[in-house]
């Protein structure tokens, strides 16, 4: 069976004339493969609205149930996002963030061949006793009780894509200098090395999900109602002393958290 070309009112044409359905393979799976190939090749671009379910079904020469199943499968693997009442759109690129032992933002973005950047949203010295996270910090039993901590808030980008909002709390009198360092344009890892932290590792990460709030929608450019991942991290120095407690928020439409044992 060969699907036919079709033009849709208000949306770009998707030519299906070269789609040859192979007998013995589920039709919706073949439609998934075809649309996924078009997305991966750049024929269909990020945020592009797809034709309606009925129009796509007509183009592929299938019923609406088959077309709906294909779109649901594409949404499940992050290639398409379905917004009820608005239609289906090509999803933004999904980045795999690996929960590795040595978390380094600069090292992570290299694999995507795009420039990575942490915009400094805020940098200040805060009183430990006034931190809303204090109870959670104390439960780990690895952080020295200095009276003050350095707080750095960043917006992480891969290329032009905003992919994280992070609130970093650094413990240690020498690390209070990070506030001035970052205002002066230095990176976090560079500044840590200058103040005696040559290496640090992830001791624990706790992940939860939440509805995006106004700040996440503005900074991460996500839709109202989109789920975000909230990752709470404890990093320690080579002696096992806690140096950083961070809370990082990732858009679920753009970042996938990956853990591989060993």
N, C-alpha and C positions, 0 to 999 in steps of 0.2 A: 504494500500500500504506500502511496506517495502523497504527502500532504501538499496543499496548493498555496501559492502566494496569496496574501490577503493584506489589504490596507485598512487601518482602523481610524475612525474619526477621532481627531484630537491627539493621537499618539503616533510615533514613528512606525513605519511599516516594518514588520518582521516577516521576511520571506521564508517560508517553510518548504519551498519547491524541491529542495535537495534532500529533504528528510525521507529516508526510505525505512519504513518500519519492517523489522526482521521478524519473520514468523517464529513463534516459540519463546519470544522474550516479551515480558509484560509491557504493554504499550506505554503506561505512565512512566515506567523506568526509562524508556527510550526518549520520552519527552524531557524528562529530567536531565538526561545526558546531553540532549541537544541544547537546552537552555543554559545549562551549566557551561558548556563549551563556548557559547556565545558571550557569556559573562566573563569567563576567563580570558578570552581573546580580545576583549575590549569592544566588541560589537555592541553589547549592551553595557552602559556605563553606570557608575554609582549614582544612586538616587533617581535613575530614570524610571518613570512610571511605565509599567507594563500594560498592554491592552487588557480589557476586562476579561473575566473568566469565560463568558459566552463567546467573545470574539476570538480568544485564543483557541477555544474548543473548535470553533468553525475553521480556523486556519489550519489546525492539525487534523481536522476531519474526525474528531472524537466527541464523545458526549461530555457534558459538564462535570459529571462525577469523576471521570478519568482525569480531566484537566485540573479539577480541584485537588485530587490526590497528588498530582505532580507538583503543584504549587506548594502544598503542605510539606512535601518532602524537601523541596528547595529551601523552604523557611527553616526546617529542622536542621539543615546543615549550614545555615547562615548565609545562603546565597541570595535569598529574597526575604523581605520583610512584608508582612501582610498587615495592613491597617484597616480595621473594620470601618466601613463607611467611606473609605478613601481609595482602596484598591491595593494592588501589589507593586512593590518597588524593588529595584535592584539594591541589595544591601551594600553597605560600605565594607571595605576590606576588613577582615577579622585578623587581628594580630594574636599570635600565641605568646602569652607571657609565662615563661617557665619559672616555677618556684624552685630555684636552684640554691645551693648552699651559700654561694657568694653573690648576693644581689647587687648588680651594677647596671644602672639604666643605660649608660653609654655602651656597654658591651652587648646588651640585649638588642638595641636598635640597629647595630651593625649588620645583622643577618638580613635585614630588610633593604639594605642598600639605599637608605633614606637618611637624611640628617635628623639627629635626635636633639631635642632641646628641652630644658627645664626652665620655664619662665618663673621668676621669683614673684609670687603674689604678696608675700608678707614675710618679714624676718624681724624677730623681736626676742628679748629676754623676758621670760615669764617666771613668776613665783611658783615653785613646785606645789605648795599647799593649795593654790587656786586652780590647779588643772582639773578639768572635768573628768579626765582619764585616770586620775590619781589612784583610785581603788583598783582598777585593772592593772595598772603599772606595778603596784605593790604586791599583787598576788603572785608575780613571777619570782620575786625574791632575788633578782640579779642586779637591780639598779641601785647604785649608791644614792643616799638621800642628801643630795646637795640642795641648798635652799632655792637655787634657780636653775633653769634649763634654757637652752637655746631652742627656739621654735622657728622652723622654716616651713613655709607653705608654698608649694610649687604646682604649676600646671605643666604636665609632661606632654610633649608632642612628638609624633613620628612624622616627618615631613610637615605638612600643614594640618595633620589630623590631631586634635586634642584627644589624648587617650588616658589621662589620669589626673586626679587631684590628690595631692599628698600633703599630709601634715606630719612633719618630722619633729621629734623632740630628742635633743641630744643632751646626754648627761656627762658631766665632768667640767671642772672649772676652766680648764684650758679650752674646752669646746664652746664656751660662751663666745669666743672670738669668731665663730662661724658666722654670726650675725653680721659683723663688719666685713668679713671676707666676702660673703655673698653679695652684700651691697656694693662691694668693690669689683664684682664681676667674676670671682673665682667659682669653680664648681665645688660641689659637696665633697666628692672623693679627694680632690686636690687639697681642699682645706683640711680635711681630716688627717691626711698624711703630714701636712705642715705642722699639725699639732699633736703628732705622736701616734696616730692610729694608722699603722701601715697595712693592717688587714683586719677584717671583721667578717663574721658569718651569721647566717640566719639560724637562730635557735628555735623559733616557733612562728608559725603563721596561722591565723584563724580567719576563715572566710565565711561571710554571710551575704545575704541578698537583701536589698531594700528598694523601695520605690524612689525614683529620682525626685529631688526637691528643686526649688527654684534655682539654687546656686549650681547644682549639677547640670540642669537644663541649659543654663546660660553659658557656663564654662566649657562643658563637654559637648554642647550642641546636640542634645538628644531630645526626643519627643516627650511630651507630658505622658506620664504613666510608664515610661521605660524602666526596666529593672537595672540597677547598678550593683556591681560586686563591691563589697567592703572588705578589704584585706588588712587585718591588724597584725603587725610584724614586730618581733623582738630580735634585735641584732646585738651580738656580743663581740668583745675583742678576743684576742688569742688566749687570755687568761680566764675567759668565761664571764667577764664583768660586762653588764649591760651598758651599752653606749647609746643605743637608739631605740626609741619606741615610735613606730609610725602607723598612721592610718591612711590607707590609699584607696581611692574610689575609682573604679573602672567602669566604663559603659559596656553593658553586656552585648550590645550590638556590634561592638568594635574590638573587644578584647576577650580572649578565651584563656582561662587560667589552667596551666598544665603542670602536672607533677609526675615525674618518672622516678620510681625508686632506684636507688643505687647510683 
